[in-house]
Structure formats: structure tokens, C-alpha cells
Amino acid sequence: MNLKSFTISAMLLTIGAAIPAQAENLDHVQQLIATKQCQSCDLSGAGLVLARLTGANLNQANLAGANLSQAVLSGANLSGANLAGASLYGADLSGAKLAGADLSGADLRGAFLSGADLTGVQMTNAALQGAIGLPPTVGDPEDFYRWALDATKQHNYEKAIAHFNQVIIRKSDHAMAYFGRAIARLELGDKDGAVQDSEFASTLFSQQGQKENAEAAQKLVQSIKNPPKERKESNGGLGQSLISVVGGLLQLLLFR
């Protein structure tokens, strides 16, 4: 074998090793679609977009990496199923049995989870933005806080408030979430809500020994209640004007 042939062969071997083997078991996929009974089946990597699987028995099934985007799985039995890395974007999981399932790294954005049994579910690094009916015991408050900050930076204040709400539901003493929500409310013109959140954030900061943060929150309250006259006719948003008054400390707190 000459050098050129050897190089090409080596490249082909390398490319072949980089391509994952197709894990989808077509017999099991067909069985699921036909009967909705596929307990302990191997459905890893299966393409099941928009599949109508109401009440399906997928107990202990391997659905790792499967694409179940917008699938209807209401009332389905997914107890102990492996759904790691699966896409469940917009899927209907209302009333589904997911006890003991592995949803690590799964995409659950916009999924419907009302009434689902999520006892003992693993959700490490799962995407939960916009999930509907998510119980307060599920989800890391710091993930929701990070998503809230991202939405704030994008000036999507309604979404930011929704994420800050989820933080507060899971961690009622998360002072930064109240403070962040105050900024978002202010940008939407809700001065009363912003004052209420800022004052409560200040109280929590004080209780937690964060004196500078408590003072910053109080300074924001005073700026909302008594905005400088030169700022009242500003073309910018009210929130941005007051942030300028308070100074860089607010942005340091929100965008650290």
C-alpha cells in the first residue's frame, strides 16, 4: 500500500469511527406505533416526532437520544425509562408516569407536564424553559435564575419575570431573584411591583449579611419613588434611567 492509499484508508477509518452507530431498533419502533406496548424496548435514537402515544406502555424502555418533539404521551407509562438526551420539546406528558425516569440532558422546553408523576426523576442539565405544569420540587433554581438573566439581557422582560418566578417558587429567600424581577417589572412600567420586590430584596440581603446589596436595593427604591427631574423626560426606558441613577452596582449584581 502506497502512502497516498494508506492516508485515504486512515481517513476513512477515522471518519467511520466518528459516525455513531444507528441505535434505532426499527422492529421496536414499529411495535410501539402499532400496539403502544413496548415495555423495556430499545428505542434509543428513534425518530418519533409528533407520534401519538397516548397511554403507551414504555416502562423501562430505552429512549436515550430519541426525538419525541411534540409527541403526545399523555397518560403514558414511562416509569424507569431512559430518556437521557431525548428531545421532548413541546411534548404532551400530562398525566404521564415518569417515576424513576432518567431525563438528564433532555429537552423539555415547552413540554406539558401537568399531573405527571415525576417522583425520583433525574433531570440534571435538562432544558426546562417554558415547561408547563412543572412542580416546584423539580428544577434547579440557579438554572432558572441563569435563564432569567439571559432573558433580561435580551430585553425579554416578560420571560425574565416568568423565570424569576420559578426561582422564587423553589427558593423563597433568593434575594437576587427578587432584585432581578424588580428591574424587569420596572422596565415594563410596573413601578409598584418594582418597589415591592426591591424592598423585599433589601430585607433578604440584610438578613443574609449582604450590606452593599441591601443598600443598592434601597437606593433603587428611592430612585423609583423620587426620580431625578432631569430623568423624567428621558427618551430611554424608565428602568434604564433609574439604573443609570443608581450606578453600575445594579448591573454588577444582575450581570455578574
Backbone torsions as a table, in degrees:
resi	resn	phi	psi	omega
1	MET	NA	125.1	179.3
2	ASN	-77.1	173.0	-174.9
3	LEU	-62.4	-40.2	-178.8
4	LYS	-63.4	-44.5	179.9
5	SER	-64.7	-40.1	179.2
6	PHE	-62.0	-41.7	-179.0
7	THR	-64.2	-44.6	179.5
8	ILE	-63.0	-43.8	179.2
9	SER	-61.2	-41.6	179.7
10	ALA	-63.4	-39.7	179.4
11	MET	-64.3	-42.6	-179.7
12	LEU	-63.6	-40.4	177.9
13	LEU	-64.0	-40.0	179.7
14	THR	-64.9	-44.8	179.4
15	ILE	-63.2	-42.5	180.0
16	GLY	-61.2	-38.4	179.9
17	ALA	-69.2	-27.2	-177.1
18	ALA	-80.0	-20.5	-179.0
19	ILE	-87.1	119.3	-178.6
20	PRO	-66.6	145.1	178.0
21	ALA	-67.0	143.4	179.2
22	GLN	-69.9	115.2	-173.8
23	ALA	-92.8	-10.5	-174.9
24	GLU	-66.5	127.0	177.9
25	ASN	-97.1	102.8	-173.1
26	LEU	-63.7	-33.7	178.2
27	ASP	-62.3	-41.8	180.0
28	HIS	-70.6	-36.0	177.1
29	VAL	-62.5	-46.6	179.8
30	GLN	-63.7	-38.2	177.6
31	GLN	-62.1	-42.7	-179.7
32	LEU	-63.6	-47.5	-178.0
33	ILE	-63.4	-39.1	-175.5
34	ALA	-76.9	-37.4	-171.3
35	THR	-119.2	-16.8	-173.4
36	LYS	60.6	20.4	177.4
37	GLN	-122.5	108.9	-177.8
38	CYS	-150.8	55.1	179.8
39	GLN	-64.8	131.4	179.2
40	SER	61.8	19.5	179.8
41	CYS	-71.5	157.7	173.7
42	ASP	-97.3	101.2	180.0
43	LEU	-119.4	24.2	-179.0
44	SER	-62.0	132.0	179.1
45	GLY	73.3	8.1	-176.7
46	ALA	-68.8	144.1	175.4
47	GLY	-93.8	104.0	-175.5
48	LEU	-127.8	36.3	179.4
49	VAL	-61.2	132.2	177.9
50	LEU	64.0	11.3	179.8
51	ALA	-62.4	139.3	179.0
52	ARG	-99.4	101.5	-172.9
53	LEU	-125.5	38.0	178.7
54	THR	-55.8	125.8	177.1
55	GLY	71.3	11.8	-177.9
56	ALA	-65.3	147.5	177.5
57	ASN	-97.7	103.0	178.9
58	LEU	-121.3	30.6	179.8
59	ASN	-56.3	125.7	177.6
60	GLN	64.4	14.9	-179.3
61	ALA	-73.4	151.5	176.5
62	ASN	-96.2	105.0	-179.9
63	LEU	-117.1	24.9	-178.7
64	ALA	-57.8	127.2	177.4
65	GLY	72.3	6.4	-180.0
66	ALA	-70.8	152.3	177.5
67	ASN	-103.3	101.5	-179.7
68	LEU	-113.6	28.3	-179.1
69	SER	-56.4	128.2	178.4
70	GLN	58.1	20.3	174.9
71	ALA	-73.1	152.4	177.1
72	VAL	-98.9	107.8	-177.8
73	LEU	-122.6	24.5	-178.9
74	SER	-60.4	130.2	179.5
75	GLY	71.9	6.5	-179.4
76	ALA	-72.8	151.5	177.2
77	ASN	-97.3	102.4	178.8
78	LEU	-115.2	25.6	-178.8
79	SER	-59.8	128.9	177.8
80	GLY	68.9	9.5	-178.4
81	ALA	-73.3	150.5	175.5
82	ASN	-95.1	104.8	-179.9
83	LEU	-116.0	23.1	-178.6
84	ALA	-59.5	127.2	178.1
85	GLY	71.6	7.0	-179.4
86	ALA	-75.4	151.7	173.8
87	SER	-96.2	116.6	176.5
88	LEU	-121.3	31.9	-177.8
89	TYR	-59.7	120.7	178.1
90	GLY	68.1	11.2	-177.9
91	ALA	-72.7	149.8	176.9
92	ASP	-94.8	103.4	179.1
93	LEU	-111.6	21.0	-177.8
94	SER	-62.1	129.1	179.3
95	GLY	71.7	6.7	-179.5
96	ALA	-73.2	151.3	176.8
97	LYS	-96.1	108.3	-177.0
98	LEU	-119.2	15.4	-177.1
99	ALA	-55.7	127.0	177.3
100	GLY	76.0	5.8	-179.0
101	ALA	-75.6	155.0	177.2
102	ASP	-104.0	108.7	179.3
103	LEU	-112.5	25.6	-179.2
104	SER	-59.7	126.5	178.2
105	GLY	70.6	8.6	-179.6
106	ALA	-74.6	152.6	177.1
107	ASP	-97.4	105.1	-178.7
108	LEU	-112.6	21.1	-179.6
109	ARG	-61.6	127.7	177.8
110	GLY	71.1	8.7	179.8
111	ALA	-73.8	151.4	177.8
112	PHE	-98.1	117.8	-174.1
113	LEU	-122.4	12.5	-178.2
114	SER	-59.6	127.3	177.5
115	GLY	76.6	2.6	179.6
116	ALA	-73.9	143.6	177.0
117	ASP	-87.9	107.6	-177.3
118	LEU	-110.2	25.2	-179.8
119	THR	-61.2	124.0	176.1
120	GLY	69.0	17.9	-179.4
121	VAL	-74.2	140.3	174.4
122	GLN	-93.4	121.7	-177.0
123	MET	-129.5	27.6	179.6
124	THR	-58.0	126.6	178.0
125	ASN	62.4	18.5	175.4
126	ALA	-73.8	144.4	176.7
127	ALA	-88.4	115.3	-172.9
128	LEU	-116.5	8.6	-177.4
129	GLN	-59.5	127.7	176.4
130	GLY	76.8	3.9	177.7
131	ALA	-63.8	136.8	-175.8
132	ILE	-104.1	131.7	178.5
133	GLY	82.6	18.4	-179.7
134	LEU	-70.5	122.0	-179.4
135	PRO	-67.5	151.5	-176.6
136	PRO	-66.1	-12.8	179.5
137	THR	-84.9	-6.8	-176.1
138	VAL	-111.5	135.4	177.0
139	GLY	104.6	141.9	179.4
140	ASP	-87.2	122.6	-179.7
141	PRO	-56.7	-30.9	-179.8
142	GLU	-70.4	-28.2	174.5
143	ASP	-66.1	-47.3	179.2
144	PHE	-63.0	-35.9	178.7
145	TYR	-64.8	-42.4	178.8
146	ARG	-63.1	-41.6	178.8
147	TRP	-66.3	-35.4	178.2
148	ALA	-63.7	-42.4	178.9
149	LEU	-65.1	-40.0	178.2
150	ASP	-61.0	-43.3	179.6
151	ALA	-65.6	-37.3	178.4
152	THR	-63.6	-43.5	179.4
153	LYS	-63.0	-29.1	-179.9
154	GLN	-89.1	5.4	-179.7
155	HIS	63.3	23.2	175.1
156	ASN	-96.6	79.8	-169.5
157	TYR	-73.4	-30.0	176.5
158	GLU	-62.8	-45.3	178.8
159	LYS	-66.2	-38.7	178.6
160	ALA	-58.9	-45.0	-179.7
161	ILE	-62.8	-40.8	179.2
162	ALA	-60.5	-40.6	179.0
163	HIS	-72.2	-41.1	176.8
164	PHE	-60.3	-37.1	177.4
165	ASN	-60.0	-41.6	-179.7
166	GLN	-66.5	-34.6	175.4
167	VAL	-61.6	-48.7	-175.3
168	ILE	-65.7	-36.2	177.3
169	ILE	-60.1	-38.9	-176.6
170	ARG	-87.9	-25.1	-178.6
171	LYS	-145.0	89.6	-170.3
172	SER	-66.9	-14.3	179.1
173	ASP	-106.2	23.6	179.4
174	HIS	-80.4	90.3	-173.9
175	ALA	-59.1	-40.0	-178.2
176	MET	-63.8	-30.8	178.4
177	ALA	-67.3	-41.4	176.6
178	TYR	-64.3	-41.9	-179.1
179	PHE	-64.6	-44.9	177.8
180	GLY	-63.3	-40.9	179.3
181	ARG	-65.4	-32.8	177.0
182	ALA	-60.5	-43.7	179.6
183	ILE	-63.2	-45.3	-179.4
184	ALA	-63.2	-42.3	178.6
185	ARG	-64.1	-39.1	179.6
186	LEU	-63.0	-41.5	178.9
187	GLU	-63.1	-27.2	179.2
188	LEU	-91.6	4.9	176.3
189	GLY	87.0	7.2	179.4
190	ASP	-90.1	79.4	-176.3
191	LYS	-67.2	-39.1	-179.7
192	ASP	-63.2	-44.4	178.5
193	GLY	-64.1	-37.5	179.2
194	ALA	-65.6	-41.0	178.3
195	VAL	-63.9	-45.6	-179.6
196	GLN	-59.3	-46.4	-179.6
197	ASP	-67.1	-40.4	-179.4
198	SER	-64.7	-41.5	180.0
199	GLU	-65.7	-40.2	179.7
200	PHE	-69.5	-37.8	176.6
201	ALA	-61.1	-41.8	179.2
202	SER	-60.7	-41.8	178.4
203	THR	-62.0	-45.0	-179.9
204	LEU	-65.5	-42.3	177.8
205	PHE	-58.0	-43.5	179.8
206	SER	-62.2	-44.5	-180.0
207	GLN	-63.4	-29.0	-177.7
208	GLN	-94.9	8.1	175.7
209	GLY	74.4	21.0	-179.6
210	GLN	-102.5	78.6	-172.4
211	LYS	-61.6	-46.2	-177.7
212	GLU	-63.6	-40.6	178.4
213	ASN	-65.8	-39.6	177.9
214	ALA	-61.6	-41.7	179.3
215	GLU	-67.1	-37.8	178.3
216	ALA	-63.7	-42.1	179.0
217	ALA	-64.2	-40.4	178.7
218	GLN	-67.7	-36.5	178.1
219	LYS	-64.2	-37.6	176.3
220	LEU	-64.1	-42.6	178.1
221	VAL	-56.4	-48.6	-178.3
222	GLN	-64.7	-36.2	179.5
223	SER	-68.2	-33.7	177.0
224	ILE	-69.9	-44.5	-177.3
225	LYS	-71.6	-34.0	-177.4
226	ASN	-131.9	70.5	-177.7
227	PRO	-66.3	140.9	177.4
228	PRO	-58.0	139.9	-175.8
229	LYS	-58.1	-38.2	-177.6
230	GLU	-68.0	-13.3	-179.5
231	ARG	-95.2	-15.2	-173.0
232	LYS	-64.8	-29.0	-178.1
233	GLU	-102.9	17.3	-179.2
234	SER	-65.1	143.7	178.2
235	ASN	-76.2	-18.6	-179.3
236	GLY	-77.3	171.9	178.1
237	GLY	-65.4	153.0	-179.4
238	LEU	-58.8	-42.2	-179.0
239	GLY	-61.4	-43.9	-179.6
240	GLN	-64.9	-36.7	178.2
241	SER	-62.4	-45.0	-177.9
242	LEU	-71.3	-33.1	175.7
243	ILE	-62.0	-37.6	177.8
244	SER	-65.1	-36.3	179.2
245	VAL	-66.6	-47.6	-176.7
246	VAL	-67.0	-33.7	177.7
247	GLY	106.2	-174.7	-174.7
248	GLY	-69.7	-12.0	-176.0
249	LEU	-63.2	-37.4	179.6
250	LEU	-63.1	-45.5	-179.9
251	GLN	-67.5	-32.8	175.6
252	LEU	-61.5	-40.4	-178.7
253	LEU	-70.0	-41.6	-173.8
254	LEU	-82.9	-31.3	-172.0
255	PHE	-118.0	27.7	179.7
256	ARG	-68.0	NA	NA
